[in-house]
């Protein structure tokens, strides 16, 4: 059976640091299981885009030719989620909800979900509540569901602030059942604590 695809949505000026560690973890092979996931990139078109860090990416798919089958849709933050053409991503999000795929949104991609009414029924977080309320306006009515946490998982939807890329990655890996929990915890602990502090916990 072919590996399940996980689609990373990258818009121009995307936050590369929010995507890299999770993508690498998904492309790895859990011990004794073989590779299970295949990370693919999606943007509005297949034209090259550039990250905030200056990395140029040639997307695997434009928004109009995304495959029907995938396990996860990961919206990576950046500077373009408030632009008008970003609304085209909502069609993908809607399809992902229908197929009960894992949906992850980090940093300003959470504001995008809020502006489109997708945070009104679930616990969630974002970069800053006041900014979310101001930007989303009447489309956002769930201040009571806002949690001041690094990352929040509600069913198949995961939201995180821009500093929480490791916490976000851990929750996405868990939601996808990407590896045994022990391996996911080790991945998170290694990068969160740093090599030397993490190794102290293994002694």
Secondary structure, 3 states (H helix, E strand, C coil): CCCEEEEEECCCCECHHHHHHHHHHHHCEECCCEECEEEEEEECCCCCEECCCCCEECCCEECCCCCCCCCEEEECCECCCCCHHHHHHHHHHHHHHHCCCEEEEECHHHHHHHHCCCCCCCCECCCCHHHHHHHHHHHCCCHHHECCCCEEEECCEEEECCCCHHHHHHHHHHHCCCCCHHHHHHHHHHHHHCHHHHHHHCC
